[in-house]
Amino acid sequence: MSDRLPAPLRAYRLFAVAMTPLTPLLLARRQRRGKEHSLRLSERRGVSAMARPPGPLVWLHGSSLGELISVLPLIERIHAREVNVLVTSGTVTSGGLAEQRLPRGVIHQFMPLDVPLFVRRFLAHWQPDLALFVESDLWPNIMIETSQRGVPMILVNGRLSENSFRRWRYFPVTIGDLLRRLDLCLARSPADAERFVELGAPHVVTTGDLKLDGPEPPADRAKLAALQGAIGGRAIIAAASTHAGEETAMIDAHQRLRANFPGLLTLIVPRHPERGIGVAEIARAAGLQARLRSRGELPDATTDIYVADTVGELGLVYRLAPIVFVGGSLVKHGGQNPIEPAKLGAAILHGPHVWNFAEIYAALDQARGAELVADAVTLTAGFAALLAQPEARARVADAARTTVEALGGALERTVQSLDPYLMQLRLRQRADNA
């Protein structure tokens, strides 16, 4: 590959260099908004307080909470091969999940900002032997600096939505330059693979969606028992990973439903926990009683809306609620992951905007393992029908679980594709130790 970068990438790098002196202001602003870990800001500048362990090191980057969850089994498989693993992510919530669920010995750091100086510091310190990027989080300076060090880069669970594809087609030389730096692109679906090929990725393999092979989200037994005791025999509905506007629809649905379902309790899990207080205020403005899990509160007999504004507790919600609306789908976000509630036996409702998981939602809808709703009115009707008909609800939940199980296998195919690279690292380690 030529060292000459396309003009847009050169401009981007120059802009990043020029903005370097302003990054303390950016990080301080993000910290005030709860988007940075106050004790680990140095990691965002490529500085680490941890030493690099000896031996081969695989660096895996999953930007957000959902991406990190999807690759936990893959991280475990790589770590089991006696290879050091460094995991980076970009959000506070994903950092919290990493502390809870990464295997012992796996290192977590926050991803450095995409500034050449910070990226070089990060790479010089960690000296990765293999870089794995999850889904679509491809930052130009990180890719350029990593490839210039000769580190093989692989995209795992590669995702490229139709909207992103259309945007990138206006910049074919720029995206082509970045994608050609990948040694391998493991796409989650044939449609994603076709888009990556058209944009210039040289080696593309369809391995399937790793989210389908992920474990059921865990739930602390004591916390689950405490919630079950507090809720008692009340009817429950839930909304998971909601975005602004969807909580209002859920609160409206609750108001309409409670006349026919006395004692109804609605659980709302905002996608971004820091929005929990705002969700509770919306409920109270509607004349409802709301409680916040982040304050250590449990629902009581008077609670209408219970806001689960914590990290890593969706497993509790999915085990409690027989019907779950999966958020990011009534608003134009692209939909959140329906796989975990399907695995735990929930009947699923979702809105029309699900392009992030288009193939999975299509399969669920076709199998009648999920139901499409268009707005607050049809959301209410969907909940009402499933609350009133337990047998129909069980059929929907069974169809969802069966569909998700049939679509699995991505983890094995991904590991097989990575095997030659991991074997090479182990052979190099043996040679160094000889």
N, C-alpha and C positions, 0 to 999 in steps of 0.2 A: 504494500500500500504506500502511496506517495505521502511524504511528510507535509506536503502542501495542503493546508486545510481550506475548505470552501469559505468564501467571504463571510457568510453568516456566522460560522463557527469562530473565525478569527475575531469578528466584531464582538461576539459573546465573551470570548476570553479576555479581550481588552477591557470590556465593560466590567467583568468580574474583578480584574486587577484594580481598575480605577475605584471600585466600590469597597475594596478591602478595608480601608481606614474607617468606613462607616459601619462595619459589621458589629462592633460593640453596641452601637445604638440599636441595630436590628435585633440582636440577641436580647438586649435589655427590654425592648418593647415586647418581644415574644414571651419573655419571662413574666412580665407583668400580666400578660393575658393567660398565663398558665400553660403556655405551649413549649416551655423549656424546663428542664430539670435544673434547679438553682445550683445544686452542688456539682453538676457535671457539665457546665457550660464550656469548659476548656476542650472537651471532646469535640465540640462543634467547630473548634479551631484546629483540629487535628492533633491535639495534645492529649496524651494518656498518662494516667498515674500507674497503669499496670504494665508489667514487663511482658515482652513477647516470649511465649514458651519455646523451648528448643524443638527442632524437628519441623516437618511439613505443616503448613497451615492453610486451611481452606477458609476463605472469607465469603460469607453469605449475607446478602443485604435484602431485607424485606422492609419496605418503607413504613407500612402502617400495621395496625393491630391484626386486621384480617389476613394480610399477606404473611405475617409472622406465624399466625396460627396454622395456616395452610401448609407450611413447610416444617412444622415441628417433627413429624415423623421422619422426614428426609434428614433433618439435622441429627436425629437419633441414629439413623442408619450410617451416616458418614462418621459420626463420633465413635460408633462401635467398631470402626475399622482402624482404630488407633491412630487417628489423624486429628491434630488440633483443629478446632473450629472457632472462628471469630464470627459473631453475628452482629450486624449493625441494623439500626432502625432509625426512624426520623421523628417519632412522636412520643410524647410522655406516656400515653396509654400503652404503647407497644413496649416501652421500657419497663413498665410495671409488670406486664405479662412475662417478659423475659426473666425477671427476677423470680417469678412464681414457677415457671414451667420449663425453662431450659434445662437440659441434663447437667448434672454436676460436672464441672470441668470445662464447660463451654463458656466462652467469654462473650459478654455483651458490651458494646460501645454505641454511643450515638454517632450517626453518620456525620462526617464533617460537612460544613457548607460547601457548595460547589464553587470554591475559590481555589485557583491553582496553588497558592501557597499552602493553604490548609490541607488540600488533597495530597500534596507532596510530603508534608509532615506525616500525615497518616500512613501513607505507603512506605515511607522510609522507616517508620517505627515498626509496623506490623509485617512488612515484607511478605505479603501473601504469595502462595504458590499457585493458587487457583481462585478465581473470583466467580461467584454465582449471584446473579441478580434475579429477583423474583418479579414476575408478571410484566411490568412496563416501566419500572422506575429506573430510567436510563438518563443519568445526568452527564452532559457533554464533557465537562472538565474531568470528572471522575473516570469516564471511559477513555478519554484521550491520554490522561496521565498513566492509567493502568496499562493500556496497550503499549505505551512508550517504554514501560519497564519490562515488557515481554511476558506479562502475566496472562495466561489463557483466561478468557471470559466466556461464560455460558449464561444464557437466559433460560431460567427454568419456569415452568408454568406460564410461558409467554402469552401475554394478552394484548390484543390490539383491537379496540372497539371500532365499529364502522365510522363513528364520528372522528376518532383520532386518525384513522386511516385517511379519511377525506381531507383533514387538515394537513397531514404530512405530504399528501400528493402535491401540494403547492410548493414544497421544498424538497424535491426528490434527491438533489445532490447532497443536501445537508443530512437528511436521515439515512441516505445510502452510505455516507461516510461513516456514520456511527454504527450502523448495523453490520457493516463489513468488518468491523473490529471484533465482532463476536466470533469465537471459534465454533460455536454451536448454538442453535436456537431451538429450544424444546417448547413447542407450542401446545396450548391446552386444548385446541380444537382444530379440525380441518379448515374452518373459516379463518381462524387466526393465522394458521400456517400459510394460507394462500396470500393473506395481506402482507405478512412479513416477507415472503418471497418477492412479491411485486415491488416492495419498497427497497429491496436490495440485500436482504439477509442471505448469505451464501449457502449455509448448511442448516436446513430446517427439518425437524422431525416432529411429528404429532405424537405426543405422549399421553394426552388426556389431562383432566383437571385434578391437581393434587388435593383440592378441597374435598373431593369426593372420597378420598382415602384417609382423611384426617380422623382422629379419634373423636368420640363424643366429648363435648366440653365437660370438664369436671365440675363436681359440686361437693362442697364440704358437707359431710353428713350432719354435723351438729347444726350448722346454719340452715340446712334444708329442714331439719326437724323443727327448729325454732320457727321458721316461717310457716310450715304446715300447721303447727300448733296455734299460731296467731291467726291464721286464715280460717281454720276449722273447715266446715262444710260449705263455705260460700262458693258460688259460681265465679269462675275466673276467666278473664280474657287478657291477652298481652299484646304489646307492640314492641318489637325488638329493633334496635339500631335505627331509631327514628331521626328524621331531620326536621328542620324548622318548617312548620305548616302541618306536618303529619300528626304532631301531638294535639293540635287543635281539632283535627278530624277525629282522633280517638276520644277526646273529651266530649265532643259532640255526640259520637256514637254511644258513649257511656250514658249520657243524659237521656238519649232516646230509648236505650235498652232497659234501664233500671226499673221502669214501670212494669215490664213483663217479666223481669228477672230480679226480684227483690234480693237485696244483699249483694248484688254484683260488685266484684272488685276488679279494677283495671290496673294492670301492671304496665308501666311505660319505662323502657330502657333507651334513653337518648344515645345516639351514636357517639356524641361527645359529652362525657359526664359533666363537664363544667356547665352545661346548659340545664342541669337538673333543677336549680333554683328557679330559673325562668319558667320551666315546665310546671312546677308546683304553683307558681304565681298565676299562670294561665288557668289552671284548675280552680284555684280559689276565686279568681275573678268570675268564673262561671258558677259560683255558689257551691262548689264541691269541697270536700275535706281531702287534703293531700298530705302525704308524709314522704320524707326523704330518707332513703337508705344510707346515704353518705353521712348522715347525722346519727347513725346507729339506731334509728327508729324502726319499729316493727308496725305493720298495719294493725289497727284495732277494729272494733265492731263499727266505728263511725267512719272509717277511712273509705273514701271512694276511689282515689287515685294513689297508687303507691309507686313512687318514682325511684327506680333502681339505678341511681346515678353513681355506680361504682364500676371498677374495672375487673374483668375476669369472672363475672358472676352470671353470665347468660345461661350457664348450665343449670343454675337454680331455677331461673325463670322457665326454661323449656321443660323442666321436670314438674313444675307446678301447673302451668297453663295448658289446657288441652287444645286451645285455639290460639294461633299466633299470627298477627299481621307482621310481615317482614318489611321494614322500612326502606327508605331511599327509593321508593317505587311509585308513590303517589306524586312526589315531586320529581323533577327532571335531574335525578342524580345517577340513575342507572341500576338501582336495586342493590340490596345487601344480600348476604349469603343465606340461601334457604336450606342448605344441606344439614346444618346442625339441628334445627328444630325437626326436620324430617327424620333424622336418625333417632331422635328422642321421642318420637310418637306424637308430635303435634300436628293438627290439621292446619294448613297454611293458607293465608290470604295474602295477596300482593297486588300492587298497582300496576299500571301499564308500562312504566319506565324501568325496564329490567335488562338493558343491553349489556350490563357487566356480567350477567349470568344467563344470557339469552338462551343458550342450548339447554341448560338445566331447567330453567323455567318452562321452556317449550315442552320438554319431556314430562315434567310434572303435570302441566296442564293437560297434555294429551292423555296421560294415564289417570286423570282426575285425582291426582294427588295434591293439587293446589287449586285455588280459585282466584280468578282475576276480578278485581273490583276497580271501579273508575273514580270514585269520589267518596265523600263522607256518607252519602245516602246509601250507596251500594255496599260500602264497608259495613254499615250498620246492619243491612239486610243479610250480608254474609255471616256476620257473627250471630245474628238472631236465628238463622236457619240451622247453624251448626250447634248452637246452645240447645235448641229445642229438639234436636234429633241425634241422640247419642250414637245410634247405630250407623247413621250416615256419616257422622264425624269419625267413627272408628274406621269405616271403609276408606275415607279420604286419607287418614293417617297411615293406614296399612299400604295404600297405593304409593304414597310418598316414600315410605321406608323401602319398599321393594324396588322402586325406580332408582333411588340413590344407590342401593347395593348393586344393581345391575350395571351401573355406569362406572364402577370402580376399576382399579388396575393401574392408575397413573403412577403410583409410587414405584411399583416394580419396574415399569418401563423407564421411568426417570433414572432410577438407580442403575439399570442396565446401560443406559446411555452415558452415565457418568463413570462407570466402572473403569474404562481405559485410562481416564485421567487420574482416578484415585489409585489405581494399580501402579501407575508411573511414579506417583509420589511415594508410595511404600517401597518400591524398588530403589528409588533414590535414597530413601532413609536407610535401607539396609546396606547400601553401598557406602554411605557416609559412616555407618557404625562398624563396618568391617575393619 
